[in-house]
Amino acid sequence: MTSTSGDKPNISQSEASETERWASLIGGGALVLMGLRQGSLRGALTALAGGGLIYQGATKQSTIQQAQEAIGVNQPIKVEKTVTINKPADELYRFWHNFENLPTFMKHLKSVKVYNEKRSHWIANAPLGNSVEWDADILEDRENEFISWASVEGADVDNSGFVRFKKATGDRGTEVKVVLEYNPPGGALASVVAKLFGEEPEQQIGDELRRFKMLMEAGEIATTEGQPTGHK
């Protein structure tokens, strides 16, 4: 079939679209790298802009959706950590079950107030000296084995999690597994800022479980300031 004159503009438009797509991918990647190297809020915002360009090059979705999904806004952060503590499960369970004990070894928590058997109020540290708070309900509670909870509607931080206490092999005490999932305020941008300030969630929870182990095994937490914290 002989090509018509109307076909040529279509080919040209397709090539232009492909060129524009690759330009967005390359330019966006450069912005992300430059932003992350700056190690500042301005750098994080630069990385955010670069992420939007990368996503624009990869899809044909709306600008708002590009910016959100490229950096993972509304995508929950999931953290999973396990530690073995040389103590029986019932002792560990009792201490953890009183949520007001958690700030003793969880530095990211300012306070937890237990209202009743189901609901509690949490206040946590946020980047740049801010704080966030929410109410949470216990969803499932199996004595000496398992506790799960989730934030209620209207929380500053939409989150959920569970802790499981399981007898370790070889009479080594109890295996404590913690799984947390949450959406930080501001989505992934807030997560990027947190990492820049040394508050990467996975490392943070790992450190807190190590402090829990010290507290339960030794009765105190040896801090860098030389101020041990004892049992409540």
C-alpha positions as CSV (number, residue, x, y, z in Angstrom):
1,M,0.0,0.0,0.0
2,T,1.3,3.4,-0.9
3,S,1.9,5.7,2.1
4,T,-0.3,8.8,2.2
5,S,1.0,12.2,3.1
6,G,-1.1,12.1,6.4
7,D,1.1,9.2,7.7
8,K,4.3,11.2,7.9
9,P,3.3,13.6,10.8
10,N,2.2,10.5,12.8
11,I,5.7,9.0,12.5
12,S,7.3,12.3,13.4
13,Q,5.0,12.8,16.5
14,S,5.9,9.2,17.7
15,E,9.6,9.9,17.4
16,A,9.2,13.2,19.2
17,S,7.2,11.6,22.0
18,E,9.9,8.9,22.4
19,T,12.7,11.6,22.5
20,E,10.7,13.6,25.1
21,R,10.2,10.4,27.2
22,W,13.9,9.6,27.3
23,A,14.8,13.2,28.0
24,S,12.5,13.1,31.1
25,L,14.1,9.9,32.3
26,I,17.6,11.2,31.9
27,G,16.9,14.6,33.3
28,G,14.9,13.2,36.2
29,G,17.7,10.7,37.1
30,A,20.2,13.6,37.2
31,L,18.0,15.6,39.5
32,V,17.5,12.7,41.9
33,L,21.2,12.1,42.1
34,M,22.0,15.7,42.6
35,G,19.3,16.1,45.3
36,L,20.4,13.1,47.3
37,R,24.0,14.2,47.3
38,Q,23.1,17.5,48.8
39,G,21.9,15.8,52.0
40,S,19.4,18.6,52.9
41,L,15.8,19.5,52.7
42,R,16.5,21.4,49.5
43,G,18.2,18.3,48.2
44,A,15.2,16.2,49.1
45,L,12.9,18.5,47.2
46,T,15.2,18.4,44.2
47,A,15.1,14.6,44.3
48,L,11.3,14.9,44.5
49,A,11.2,16.9,41.3
50,G,13.6,14.5,39.6
51,G,11.4,11.6,40.7
52,G,8.4,13.3,39.0
53,L,10.3,13.7,35.8
54,I,11.4,10.0,35.8
55,Y,7.8,8.9,36.2
56,Q,6.6,11.3,33.6
57,G,9.0,9.6,31.2
58,A,7.8,6.2,32.1
59,T,4.1,6.7,32.0
60,K,1.4,8.9,30.6
61,Q,-0.5,9.6,33.8
62,S,-1.5,13.0,35.2
63,T,1.1,15.3,36.7
64,I,-0.2,15.0,40.2
65,Q,-0.3,11.2,40.1
66,Q,3.2,11.2,38.5
67,A,4.6,13.2,41.4
68,Q,2.9,11.0,44.0
69,E,3.7,7.6,42.7
70,A,7.2,8.4,41.5
71,I,8.3,8.9,45.1
72,G,6.0,6.5,46.7
73,V,3.5,8.8,48.3
74,N,0.8,6.8,50.0
75,Q,2.9,3.7,49.8
76,P,3.4,2.3,53.3
77,I,6.8,1.7,54.8
78,K,7.1,-1.8,56.2
79,V,9.7,-2.8,58.8
80,E,10.3,-6.3,60.1
81,K,12.9,-7.2,62.8
82,T,13.5,-10.1,65.1
83,V,15.7,-10.5,68.3
84,T,16.3,-13.4,70.7
85,I,16.0,-12.5,74.4
86,N,17.1,-14.8,77.2
87,K,13.9,-14.4,79.1
88,P,10.6,-16.3,79.1
89,A,7.8,-15.2,76.8
90,D,5.4,-14.4,79.6
91,E,7.7,-11.9,81.2
92,L,8.4,-10.2,77.8
93,Y,4.7,-10.2,76.9
94,R,3.7,-8.6,80.2
95,F,6.2,-5.8,79.9
96,W,5.3,-5.0,76.2
97,H,1.5,-5.4,76.8
98,N,1.6,-2.3,78.9
99,F,2.2,0.1,76.0
100,E,3.2,2.8,78.5
101,N,6.5,0.9,78.9
102,L,7.4,1.2,75.3
103,P,9.1,4.7,75.4
104,T,11.5,3.2,77.9
105,F,13.4,1.6,75.0
106,M,11.8,3.1,71.9
107,K,13.5,6.5,71.6
108,H,11.2,7.6,68.7
109,L,8.3,7.6,71.2
110,K,7.7,10.5,73.5
111,S,4.9,8.9,75.4
112,V,2.1,6.3,75.3
113,K,-1.1,6.7,77.4
114,V,-3.3,3.6,77.8
115,Y,-7.0,4.6,78.0
116,N,-8.4,1.1,78.5
117,E,-7.9,-2.5,77.5
118,K,-8.3,-1.7,73.9
119,R,-7.3,1.9,73.1
120,S,-4.1,4.0,73.7
121,H,-2.7,7.4,72.7
122,W,0.7,7.6,71.1
123,I,3.0,10.6,70.7
124,A,6.2,10.2,68.6
125,N,9.1,12.3,67.5
126,A,9.1,13.5,63.9
127,P,11.9,15.0,61.8
128,L,13.1,18.6,62.4
129,G,12.0,18.6,66.1
130,N,8.3,18.0,65.3
131,S,6.0,15.4,66.8
132,V,3.0,13.4,65.6
133,E,0.3,11.6,67.6
134,W,-2.5,9.1,67.1
135,D,-4.9,6.8,68.9
136,A,-4.5,3.0,68.4
137,D,-6.6,0.0,69.1
138,I,-5.5,-3.5,70.0
139,L,-6.8,-5.8,67.3
140,E,-5.7,-9.2,68.6
141,D,-4.3,-10.2,71.9
142,R,-3.1,-13.7,72.7
143,E,-1.6,-14.0,76.1
144,N,2.2,-14.6,76.1
145,E,2.2,-15.0,72.3
146,F,0.9,-12.2,70.2
147,I,-0.3,-8.5,70.2
148,S,-1.5,-6.6,67.1
149,W,-2.7,-3.0,66.9
150,A,-3.6,-0.3,64.4
151,S,-4.2,3.4,64.4
152,V,-7.7,4.7,64.3
153,E,-9.2,7.1,61.8
154,G,-7.8,10.6,61.9
155,A,-4.3,9.6,63.0
156,D,-1.4,11.8,62.1
157,V,0.4,8.6,61.2
158,D,-1.6,5.8,59.7
159,N,0.1,2.7,61.1
160,S,-0.3,-0.9,62.2
161,G,1.9,-3.6,63.7
162,F,2.3,-6.7,65.7
163,V,4.7,-8.3,68.1
164,R,5.1,-12.1,68.4
165,F,6.7,-14.0,71.3
166,K,7.9,-17.5,70.4
167,K,10.1,-19.9,72.3
168,A,13.6,-19.9,70.8
169,T,15.3,-23.2,69.8
170,G,17.9,-24.7,72.1
171,D,16.5,-23.1,75.3
172,R,17.9,-19.7,74.3
173,G,14.9,-17.8,75.6
174,T,12.3,-16.1,73.4
175,E,12.3,-15.0,69.8
176,V,10.6,-11.6,69.6
177,K,9.5,-10.5,66.1
178,V,8.1,-7.0,65.4
179,V,6.4,-6.0,62.2
180,L,5.4,-2.4,61.6
181,E,3.7,-0.8,58.6
182,Y,3.0,2.9,58.4
183,N,2.5,5.9,56.1
184,P,4.7,8.8,57.3
185,P,3.3,12.3,57.3
186,G,4.0,13.8,53.8
187,G,4.4,10.4,52.3
188,A,7.8,9.2,51.0
189,L,9.3,12.8,51.1
190,A,9.1,12.7,54.9
191,S,10.7,9.3,54.8
192,V,13.6,10.7,52.7
193,V,14.0,13.6,55.1
194,A,14.0,11.1,58.1
195,K,16.8,9.1,56.5
196,L,18.9,12.2,55.9
197,F,18.6,12.9,59.7
198,G,19.7,9.4,60.6
199,E,16.2,8.1,61.5
200,E,15.9,5.3,58.8
201,P,13.0,3.2,60.1
202,E,14.5,-0.3,59.7
203,Q,17.7,0.7,61.6
204,Q,15.6,2.5,64.2
205,I,13.5,-0.5,65.0
206,G,16.5,-2.7,65.1
207,D,18.2,-0.4,67.6
208,E,15.1,-0.3,69.7
209,L,14.8,-4.1,69.9
210,R,18.4,-4.3,71.0
211,R,17.6,-1.8,73.8
212,F,14.6,-4.0,74.7
213,K,16.9,-7.0,74.9
214,M,19.4,-5.1,77.2
215,L,16.6,-3.8,79.4
216,M,15.0,-7.2,79.9
217,E,18.2,-9.2,80.3
218,A,20.3,-6.7,82.4
219,G,17.6,-4.6,83.9
220,E,18.9,-1.4,82.4
221,I,20.0,0.2,79.1
222,A,23.6,1.4,79.0
223,T,23.4,4.7,77.1
224,T,26.1,6.8,75.5
225,E,25.3,9.5,78.0
226,G,26.0,7.1,80.9
227,Q,22.4,7.3,82.1
228,P,21.0,3.8,82.4
229,T,17.2,3.3,82.3
230,G,15.8,0.7,84.6
231,H,12.5,-1.2,84.7
232,K,9.3,0.7,85.4
